[in-house]
Amino acid sequence: MASGSVDRTLAALADPHRRAAVDLLRAQPLAAGDLARRLGLTPPAMSRHLRALREGGLVEESHPAFDARVRVYALKPGPMDELKAWLQQAEGLWSEQLLAFRSEIERTRES
């Protein structure tokens, strides 16, 4: 079963605009306005998506020294690492289930 942090990560990634923002942030930190322009979103819509990503623990915000009004977003690796670990566990479970299923089919064919 997924932990609370994995649940939050999956919820944050459920929206295609948020996944697109994560893809852009993989290359470099970006200001909220730059993200909105690149994704074709209004500033209020981008703000809602960034809030969901922050609450999901996927991004962190900072303010450049030259302008405290500008918010720059960067990815945080921890939640994605937890998600990858959970997915690896799930993959292992499915692999075991499929191998057992295959063995059962082969056993019944031989009977």
N, C-alpha and C positions, 0 to 999 in steps of 0.2 A: 504494500500500500504506500502511496506517495506521502511524503512528509508535508507539513504545512508550508515549508519554504518552496518545495517543488510545486505544490498546488498554486501558490502565489505566482511562481514563474510561469506556469502553464496558462494561468488566467491572463497574465500580462501579455503573453505571446499569442493569445487567441485571436487578436485583431490583425488583419493584414497590414494596416498602416503602422502598427507598432512593430511588426516584424520587419517592415521596410525601413523603419527608423533604426532598428538594431543593425540591419545590414549596412546602412550608411555609417553608423557609429563604429562599426568594426574597423573601418579604414582610419578614422581619426575622430577626435572630439569635435563637436559642432555646436554652434549657437542655436538656440531654439528657432530664431527667425530663419536661419539657413536651412534647418530641417524642414520647416513649414514650406518654404519656397521649393525645395527639391521634391517634396512629396505632394505639392499642389494643395496644401491644406491652409485653412485660415489660421491665424495665430491662436484664437480661442480653441479651435479643434486640436491643434498641435499641443497646446497646453494641457488639455484633458488627456491626450495620449501619453505625454511625458509624465504626468502625474501617475497614471497607471503603471508606467515602467518604473518610476521611482518606488511606488508602493510595492511593486513586485520585486524590488531589490536589484533590478537589472542595470539601472543607470544611477549616476551621481551627478550632482550639479555643482558648478563652481562659478565664481564671478571674476572676470579679469580685473586687474588692479586699475586699469584705465577707465572702467565704466561699470559700476555696481549694478546698473539696470540690466546689463546683458547677462544672460544665463547660458553657460556652456555645459553641454552634457557629454559624458563619457561612459563607456560600458564598465560595469563591475564584473569581474570574472567569476566570483563565488557562486552565484545562482546557476549559471550555465554549467559549472563543474558539477554541482549537485544534481542538475537535471541529467547530465551525461551519465553520471554514476547510476541514477535510478533507471535510465534507459538500458544501460548495460545489464543490470539485474533483471529487468523485464525480458530482454533479449535472451538471457540465459535460461529463464523459465520457459519461454516459448520454444527454444531449441530443445530442451529436455522433453517437453510435451510432444513435439513433432517427432523426435527420435523414438519415444515410447509408442506413439501412434504407428510409425513406420514398422517397428518391430512387431506390433500386434497384427498389422495387416499381413506381414510376411509369415507370421506364425499361423494365421488362419488359412492362408493360401496353401501351406504345406500340409494342413490337416485333411 
